[in-house]
Amino acid sequence: FRWQGATALSPGSHKLVFSFAYDGGGFGKGGVGTLSVDGKTVDSHRIDKSIPGTMPWFEGLDIGADYSTPVDANYKVPFAFTGSISQVVFNTGAMKISKAQIPEFYQRLFAAAMGIQ
């Protein structure tokens, strides 16, 4: 999905928030993604599934550019943001897996650390 508002942002500072309400109950489940600008929702999508594991170390959380695999084919890496970013807050919240799923979580974490898909 591509989250975007109907109009371009006006010049000046803005607060952009992306939230993902995960359905939980295991790995790769769906949820609802919402983009808000200055406290107002501008776009929201229901997603049927998410990434079913931990990302490899080389797919880090890039800020202002994408230095590894692009998120989609519509732009070329690094597609650097030309504005300024004053703060980034990343909150994962509590894990929503059961105690029985913890061994699978660690297997997926190990696979990601080794770069195994």
C-alpha positions as CSV (number, residue, x, y, z in Angstrom):
1,F,0.0,0.0,0.0
2,R,1.0,3.6,-0.5
3,W,-0.3,5.9,2.3
4,Q,-0.7,9.5,1.1
5,G,-3.0,12.5,1.6
6,A,-5.1,14.0,-1.1
7,T,-3.0,17.2,-1.2
8,A,0.6,18.2,-0.7
9,L,1.8,19.5,2.6
10,S,1.9,23.2,3.1
11,P,5.4,24.7,3.8
12,G,6.5,24.6,7.4
13,S,6.6,22.1,10.2
14,H,4.2,19.2,10.4
15,K,3.8,16.2,12.7
16,L,3.4,13.0,10.7
17,V,2.3,9.8,12.5
18,F,1.9,6.3,11.0
19,S,0.2,3.7,13.2
20,F,-0.5,0.1,12.6
21,A,-3.1,-1.6,14.7
22,Y,-2.0,-5.3,14.5
23,D,-4.6,-8.0,14.7
24,G,-2.2,-10.2,16.8
25,G,-2.6,-13.9,17.4
26,G,0.6,-14.9,15.6
27,F,3.1,-14.0,12.9
28,G,2.2,-12.2,9.7
29,K,-1.4,-11.3,10.7
30,G,-3.1,-8.3,9.3
31,G,-4.2,-5.0,10.8
32,V,-5.1,-1.4,9.9
33,G,-2.4,1.2,8.9
34,T,-3.3,4.8,9.4
35,L,-1.4,8.0,8.3
36,S,-2.1,11.2,10.2
37,V,-0.8,14.7,9.7
38,D,-1.0,17.3,12.4
39,G,-3.6,15.1,14.3
40,K,-5.9,14.5,11.3
41,T,-6.2,11.1,9.6
42,V,-5.4,11.5,5.9
43,D,-5.3,7.8,4.8
44,S,-6.1,4.4,6.2
45,H,-5.9,0.9,4.8
46,R,-6.9,-2.6,6.0
47,I,-4.0,-5.0,5.4
48,D,-4.6,-8.7,5.2
49,K,-1.1,-9.8,6.2
50,S,2.1,-8.3,7.5
51,I,5.8,-9.4,7.5
52,P,5.7,-12.8,9.2
53,G,9.1,-12.4,11.0
54,T,11.8,-10.1,12.0
55,M,13.6,-8.2,9.3
56,P,17.3,-9.1,8.6
57,W,19.9,-6.7,10.1
58,F,20.7,-5.2,6.7
59,E,17.1,-4.0,6.3
60,G,17.4,-1.5,9.1
61,L,15.1,1.4,10.0
62,D,16.4,4.0,7.6
63,I,15.3,7.6,8.3
64,G,15.1,10.1,5.5
65,A,16.3,7.7,2.8
66,D,16.1,4.0,1.9
67,Y,19.7,2.6,1.7
68,S,18.8,-1.1,1.2
69,T,15.9,-2.8,-0.6
70,P,13.3,-0.2,-1.8
71,V,9.9,-0.6,-0.3
72,D,8.4,-0.6,-3.8
73,A,9.4,-0.3,-7.5
74,N,8.2,3.2,-7.9
75,Y,11.5,4.8,-6.9
76,K,15.2,4.3,-7.0
77,V,17.3,3.8,-3.9
78,P,18.1,5.9,-1.8
79,F,15.2,8.3,-2.7
80,A,16.5,10.7,-0.1
81,F,14.1,13.1,1.6
82,T,15.1,16.7,0.9
83,G,13.4,18.4,3.9
84,S,14.4,18.2,7.5
85,I,13.4,15.7,10.2
86,S,13.6,17.0,13.7
87,Q,12.5,13.8,15.6
88,V,11.6,10.2,15.0
89,V,9.8,8.1,17.6
90,F,9.4,4.4,17.0
91,N,7.2,2.5,19.4
92,T,6.6,-1.2,18.8
93,G,4.3,-1.7,21.8
94,A,4.0,-5.1,23.5
95,M,4.4,-8.3,21.5
96,K,1.1,-9.9,20.7
97,I,2.2,-13.6,20.6
98,S,1.3,-16.3,23.0
99,K,3.8,-18.1,25.3
100,A,3.6,-21.1,23.0
101,Q,4.8,-19.0,20.1
102,I,7.9,-17.7,21.8
103,P,10.2,-20.5,20.4
104,E,9.0,-19.7,16.9
105,F,9.8,-16.0,17.5
106,Y,13.4,-16.9,18.5
107,Q,13.8,-19.1,15.4
108,R,12.6,-16.3,13.2
109,L,14.9,-13.8,15.0
110,F,17.9,-16.1,14.5
111,A,17.0,-16.5,10.8
112,A,16.8,-12.7,10.4
113,A,20.2,-12.3,12.1
114,M,21.7,-14.8,9.7
115,G,20.1,-13.1,6.7
116,I,17.9,-16.1,6.0
117,Q,14.6,-15.4,4.3
